[in-house]
Amino acid sequence: MTISSAPDQALVLAAIEQVWGSMLFASAEAWPAERAADFGSGVQAHIELRGDWNGRLVLTCDSDVATQIAGAMLGLGPDEELPELDVHDAVGEVLNVVGGSVKGALIGTWALGLPDVSETSEAPSRDDSFVVSWGDAPVYVQILPDAA
């Protein structure tokens, strides 16, 4: 991972690739730009990052994808049911580890908040996010600076 003074797409993507490989035994690849990223109701996790740059990292995915991520993290089979709270906790923990990896690669003194996870019915705009693949489904990732 490259070291920089503010999070950028390359750094966050490298952290996602590392975390998904080690925690979820999956690969994170860029979603093809020409492919539509369909979205139903979903889960959105965010975590604040404070230092020379202030803002938050946000991960948004469809509810089915969130359940699959939680199942992969917990080593469950595809037919095993998970309570919504466990799904939220798992998605939040994945983002927490991504955030920790990003924080560790940044120059200077940084503080990482606690993840917060909620339900959402809207996908983020592709104008302020990048999209990675979870299998055949999109996962939106945003690096959002605080408003000036």
Order of alpha helices (4+ residues) and beta strands (2+ residues): alpha-beta-beta-beta-alpha-alpha-beta-beta-beta-beta
